[in-house]
Amino acid sequence: MEFKIRDKPHVFLFILILVLSTGFRLVYLDQPMKYDEAYTFNQFASRTLFYVVSDYHAPNNQIFHTIFVHLSYSLFGKDEIFVRLPSFLFGILSVLGIYFLARKLFDKNVALLSMVLLSVSQFFIGYSAEARGYTLTVFLAIMTVYFVNEALRTEKFKFWIISTVLASLSMYTIPSMLYLVFGIFVWALFIKINRLGKNQKLKKPFLFLLLSIIITILLYVPALIYTGTGWILFVMGGVYGASVGLGRFISGFPPMTANVLETFSLGLTHYAVLLIFVLLGYYFLYREKSFDRLILFLSLPITTLLIIIIQSTLPPARIFIFLLPLFYMLISKGILDAADLVVSSRKAFSKHHLERIIPLLIILAFLVQGIYANFLIEKDFSHDNEEVAKWLKANLEPGDNILVHCCEDQQILFYMGKESYYKYENLESNVSRILIVINPEHKKPVEEFVKMGFETRGATEYEMVERIGRISIYRSTKLENFVYIPGLKWISARR
């Protein structure tokens, strides 16, 4: 797709949005590590490539993305920026991708506004600066829809091949992308059925679905051999969570839906306002009798809904992130077509100018909002865990053991791992000193916290030796015999 020279304002806005989108994400790229991304790095990405593709003991290993994190870490080093670099790059590529997909499906104005919405979305910005695979799945979702649309439009088999590979890689990143693949299959099947009078055959959508699943299974073979098959039941029974049963699903579905809409609307406006424009987007597609596009925008959410009903599970909002581009394209369609209706009754002269000015004003308004939220509001990034790791490095003695609160341990491990002075293992029963790192915000006294780890058989006393931000560090001053409770992990210092 080419820009025309006479369309200089459009080209300028395109470049401006891309530059600002990059800037919005750079602001957060060196923020302190979060628990899930630290866990992913510590347990998977920092290991060998064989371990990355074969260990699936937890769904934090979003394997295709973890491979990119492993390569980035191996090439550039262990720093927050480099660990997050793949997510950052795929976030930018997604912003580019939604422009070209929306321009293919709609027009240049819908493309620009869709690009803006994805650029300023706090939900998407957050995952663009977090070492997890969600921006990669959004990018793969955009590209899969793009190439399936090309396959349906041109009937060229090469586009089906590309789409199948992209769909397989999306499921290799996160298995729940099966929602996307089934939705696209339903879309393509309906389009083919609608065109049966034009020498259309139904086998290509079925081949797309079947081969996507087969390729995905083959990609997971190392994990099946090394980790076993238990995780498959874990995923299929409920995406990253157990089935809740039909009764609880019915009662929990409305708040889950509200949470998804609210999350998708972060950084924009209230989700009720955006939902109105989503409905308007559907209305304008119906009014235009655009069957192919309408089926696309209906099949993905409806298919996803049917699958989670069958599973009776209530996934978190991030599982539905692949729907984000469609959500923003519908909003853009609704906003711009509604604006067009407003100016349609104007005189010819004013109408001509308003049709050009109003889309630009809407786009600029969202950009200004993004600039304010990301550049002008002061960010409170707490580096407590990194400071704790530095303190421990300066004060640990050989043989010391550290008990870390479960909501802080992976981040501290990440920062300690920069200096390679720890070993993550079970506590030995003959240690003489324990350091306890605890966040008082969790309102659990140190004595109760320690009892989670072992039963004391004698007097055990503690004193607070340091307070770093919100984190307190205690040291045992008197430690007698105790019985270790298996299952709790400790950090054992090795200086």
N, C-alpha and C positions, 0 to 999 in steps of 0.2 A: 504494500500500500504506500503510495507516494503523496507527499505534501505538494500542493501547487504553490508557485511563487506568489500568485495573487492573494493567497490565503495567509498572509504574513501574521495577522493577529492570532490566528489559530496556532500557527507554528510557535509564536512567542509564548502563548499560554501553555502549550504542550511542554516546552522546555522549562518554563517557570515552575509548572507543577512537578515535573520530574526532579528539578533541583531542590525545591522545597521538601518534597517527599523524602529525598535522601537526607536532607538536613534534619527533618523531624526524627528520623531513626538514629542518626548519629548522636543526637542528644542523649539517648538512653543506652548507647552501645557499651559504655564502660561502667554502668551502674553495678552495684554489688550483685553477686551471684544469688539466684533464687534456689530454693530447695530442689525442685524437680530437675532443673538443668544441671545443677551440681551433681545430683545423683546419677543422671545419665552419663556425665563425663567420668565420674569416679568409677562407676561400675562397668561401663561399656567402652566409651570412646577412647579412654586412656589406655586400654588394653590392646592386644594385637588385633590385626584385621580379622584373623580367623575367629577370635573370640567375639568380635563385633557381630559377625554374620551367623554365629552358631549359638550364642547364649541368649535365650529369650525368657529368662526367669522372671522378668518383670516387663510390663508394656512400655516402660520408659525407654526401652531400646527400640526406637523407631528406625529400623535398621538402615534403610536407604539414606536417611538423613544422618544417622550416626556415622556412616561411612564418610560422608563429607566432613563431619566434625573431626573425625580421626585424621583425615588427610590434612585438614587445615592446621590442626594441632601439631602434627608431625612436621609440617613444612615451616610453620611460623613460630611455634612455641606455645607454651601454656599461659595464655593471658586471656582475660575475659573477652577482649575484642576479637581475638583470633578464634576462640571457641565458638563465638556467636557469628562469625563471619558468614557461614553458609546461610543461616536464617536471615541475616541482613541482606545478602545478595538476592535471595529468592523473594524477599519482600519487595525489593525494587523491581525485579523481573515481573512480579505479579501486577504491580502498578502499570508497567508497560503492557503486560498481557491483557489486562482488562480493557485498556484503550482499544487495542486492535480487535478484540472480540466484540466489544460494544459497537465499534464502527462497522464491523462486518454484519452484525445483527440489526443495527439501527442506523445512526448517522453520526456525524462528527461531533455534534453538540452533546448528545447522550454519551458518546465516548469520553469527551473531556470531563463531563460532570461525574461519570462513573469513576474515572481516574482520580478526581479530586476526593470523592467520598472514601475510596480505599486508601488514599494518601493520608487523610486526616483522621481516620478511624483509630481511636485509642486502643481498641481491641486488637486491631491488626498491627499497629505500631508496637504494642507490647510484645507480640510474638516475633516481630522483626528484630527485636533486640533481646531474644531469649534463645538459648541453644536447644531448641526443640523443633520438631519437624512440621509444625503447622503452616508456616509460610510456604514450605516446599509442597505440601498437599494442596494449598490454594493455587499455586502456580501450575501444578500438574492437572488440577481440575479445570482451570481456565484453558490450558492447552488441549486437554482431551476433548472438551466441548468444541473448541475451535476446529480441530481436525475432523471430528465426527460430522460437524456441520459442513465442512468441505467435502467429506466423503459422500454425504447425502446430496450435496449440491452438484458435484461433478461426476459422481459414480466412479471415481478413480480408486482402484484397489489399494494403491500406496497409502492413501489417507486412512484407510481402515487399519493397515499394518501399524502406522505411526500411532494411531489412537489406541490400539490394543497394547502396544508397548508402554505408552504413557499411563494407561489405566492400571496395568500390572505394577508399574513402579509406584503408583500412588498407594496401592494396597500393600506393597512391600514396605512402604513407609509407615502407614497406619492401617491395620486390617479393616477398620470401620469405613474406609473408603469404598468398601463394597456397596455402601449406600449409593455413592456416586455412580458406580458402574451399573448397578441395577437401574437407577434412574435414567441414565443415558440409553441403556438397552431399551427401556420402555418407550422413550422418546423416539429413537430410531425405528422401532417396530411400528409405532403408530404412523410415522411418516411413510414408511414403506407400504403399510396397509392402505393408507389414503391414496397412494399412487399405483395401486395394483392394476388399474386400467392402462398404465403406461409401461407395460412390460417390466414391472418391478418384481424382484424376488426377495423373499424374506430371510434367506439363509445368512446374509452378511451380518445383520444384528445378532443372530444366534451365534455365529462364529466369533464375533467380537466378544460376547459374554463368555462363551466357553473357553476360548483361547486365553482371555485375560485371567480367568480363574486358574487354568492349567499352568500358565507361566508363573503366576504368583505362587502356586504350590511348589513348583520346581525351585523358585528362589528361596523358599522357606525350608527346603530339604535339609541344609546343615543344622538349622534350629530344631527340626523334627528329630534328627538323629542325636544331637548333643543334649537337647533340653527335654525331649520327649513330647508327647502329644497332649499333655494335660492343659497346656496354655490355649489350645484350640477350643476346648470346651469352655474355658474361662472367657475367651473372647466371644464365642458364638452364643453363650448363655446370656450375655449382657455385656455390651461394650465397656470394658474396663470396670465392670461391676456386676453384681449378681442380679438375676431377675427378681423383681420386687413383687410379682404376682399381679393379677389383673385388677383387684380391688385397690391396691395401693397405687397402681399405675394410673387408674382413672382419677383418683384424688390428687395425685402428684403431677399430672400432665399440665393443668392450667398454670401452676406456678413455674414449672419447668419452661413452658412456652414463653411466659412473661420474662423469665430470666434470660432466655436466648435472645429475645427481641431487645431487652434492655442492654445486654452485652453488645449486640450488633450495633446499637445506637450510640455507644460511648464516644464522646468527642464530637457528636453531631447535634442532636436535639432529643427531645423526649420521644420514646419509641412509638407512642400513640400517634404523633404527628407523622412520623415516617411510615407507619402502617397505613395511614390514609393514602399516602402517595404510592405505596405498594399496590393497594387496591385500585387506585386510579391507573397505575401502569397496566394491570390486568384488564381494566375496562377499555383502555385505548387499544390494546392489542386485540381484544375481542371486536371492537368497533371497526378496526382496520381489516378484520377477517384474516389476520395473519396466523393461520392454523399452525404452521411449522414452529414459529416462535412461541406461540401460546402453549403448545404441548410441551416444549422444552421447559418453560417456566412453571408448568404445572406438574410435570412428571417427576422432577427431582424431589421437591418437598413432599409430594403425596407418596411416592415410593418409599422415601425415608420414614415417613410416618407409619406406613403399613408394616415396615420391618421392625420398628421399635415396639409396635403393638404386639406383633408376634413374639418378640423377645420379652415383652413386658419389663422393659428397662427404662430408666430415666437418666440418660447420659448428660454430662455437663455441656455447657455451651460450646466449648472448644471442639467437641466431636462434630458439631454441625458447621464448622468454619468453612468447609468447602462450598456451602450455600451462600457465603458472604458476597461473592461477585454477582451472583444472580439477584440477590437482595438489593444491592446498590444499583444495578442496571435497571431494575424495575422502578426504584425510587426516582432515578434520573429520568426515565421515560415518563413517569407520572408528573413530576415537577415541570418538565419542559413542555409537555403537551398541554398541561393545565394552563401554563403561562401563555401558550399559543392561543388557547381559547379566549383568554382575557383580551388579547390584542386583535383578535380576528374581526371585531366589529368596528375597529378604528378606520379612519380615512386612509386612503392608499398611501399617502406620503408618510404619515406618522406610523402606520402599520409596518411599512418597510423598515423604518429605523428601529422600531421597538422589537421587531423579530430578531434583529441582530444584537441589540443592546441588552435585552432582558436575560438571555442565556449567559452572556458575559458577566452581568451583575450577579447572577446566582452563583456562578463558578467562583467569582472573586470573593463573594461573601463567605463561602465555605473555606476558601484559602485563608482569609483574614482570621477566621475562627481558629483554624489550625495553627497559624502563626502565634496567636495569643496563647493557646493552650500549651504549645510545645516550646516556644522561645521566650515568652514574657512572664509566665508563671514560674516562680522559683521552685526548683526541684529539691526535695529533702531526701537525698540518697545517704542512707546510714551505712558506714563501712565497719560496723561493729565486729562482724565475724572476721574480717581481715585483720583488724587490730588485735583481736583475741589470738589469732594464729601467730602474729608477731610476738605477742607477750609470752605465749607458750614456748616459742622458739628460744626466747631469751631466758626463760626460767625453768625449763624442764631439766630433770636430772635423769641419768640412765636408769631404766627400770620403772620410771613413773608410769602410772596408768591414768587415763583421763576418761571420765564419764561425761558424755555430752548429751544435752537434751535432744530428743529425737527431731525437733523442728529446727535445730541449728547444726546438727552434726555434719551433714553433707557439705554445707558451705564452708565450715571450718576445715573439713578434710580437704576440700579443694585448695584453700589457701595454704594449708600446711603442706600439701603435696607439691607446691612450687619449690620447696626446699628439700623434699624427700627425706623427712626426718620422722616419719611415723610408720607404724605397721598396724593395719586394721585387723583386729583379731579378738577372740574371746579373752576375758580377763583371767589371769592366773590367780590361784588362791593364796599365793605366798607373797603378794606384793606388800610393800611397807608404806606406800604413800599413794593416795588417790587425789587427783584434782577433779573437782566437779564444776562443769560449766553449765549454767542454768539461766534461763530467761525468766525473771520474776513475773513478767506479764502473764505467764501461764498459771500463776497463783497456786503453785505447789511448793510447800516448804522443802528445803534441801533434804531433811530427814526422810520425808515421804518419798521424794524423788529417788533417793539412794535405795530405799527398800524395794523399789521396782526392780533393782538389779541384783540384790542379794539379801539374805537373812543374816543379821549379825548375831553372833553368840558371845556377846560381851559388850563393853562400852566402846562406842565410836563417837568421836567429837570432831567438830568442824569449825573452821574460822574463815571468814571472808577475807581474801587476800587482795582482791582487785575488783573494781567495778569499771567496766568499759561500755559506755553508752547504756543500753538497756540490758546488758549481760553481766551477771555476777559470777565470779570465780571463787570457789571454796577449796580449802585444803584440809585433808584429814590430819588432825593433831594427835589423835589416839585411835588406833585401829587394831582390833583384836580379831580372833578367828571369825570367819563368816562362811556361809554356804552360797556359792554362786548359782544364780538362777539361769539356766541355759536359754539361749535365744537372744539375749541382749548383746549388742556389739560394743566394744570398747576400743579406744585408741591407745596403743601401747607405744611409748616413746622409745626411739632407738637413736641415740645421739652418737 
